[in-house]
Amino acid sequence: MASDGSFAISVGTDSKIMIWDVRCQRAIGDMDNSGQAEMNEVCLSNQTQFEGTNTMQNINALSTRLEDTFNGFAGVGHTDGTVSIWNLNMRQCFAKEKLHSSEIRGVSYSVDGNYIASAGFDNQIHISDTVNLDKIQVVKTLHHEDKVVSIRWHPFLPMLLSTSADKTARIWYPQVNRN
């Protein structure tokens, strides 16, 4: 769902990424995923770029920002362990990278849109830098004892919540550094 609630994105077994206008309650576009593995989950980047590190300024900037909803990206987790990044305006895949050794069950963008977290059935959470779409690079890996089934970034802070088949829910504060 877009941060303003105006549209939503869904993935299905028909190899389509659907864009839905929530206000009109109808599909307004699609992106063709043919030729790639089946999709499990999709997330949206709000593409917010923050200056400095003051959290209250970041929260205020996010809450007062008017965004052009179709200038963002969608991240998709696939059954073969691949993450793909789609440009919503151009409606095409800009990048894809095999990040997990097995199925991805969850994906989530960080609040600044610079990182995507992926949750895999390989018991791992990968945090990947998405600034350079020529090569999606894993910058941090976190581990559970069993399959990771969901992942979500906090909407304002650099924290993650994950759930796993190991019967735990964990909160992570993954400080990531760019090389």
Secondary structure, DSSP 8 states (H G I E B T S, - for coil): --TTSSEEEEE-TTSEEEEEETTTTEEEEEEE-TTS--EEEEEE-------SS-HHHHHHHHHH----GGGSEEEEEETTSEEEEEETTTTEEEEEEE--SS-EEEEEE-TTSSEEEEEETTSEEEEEE-S-TTS-EEEEEEE-SS-EEEEEE-SSSS-EEEEETTS-EEEE-------
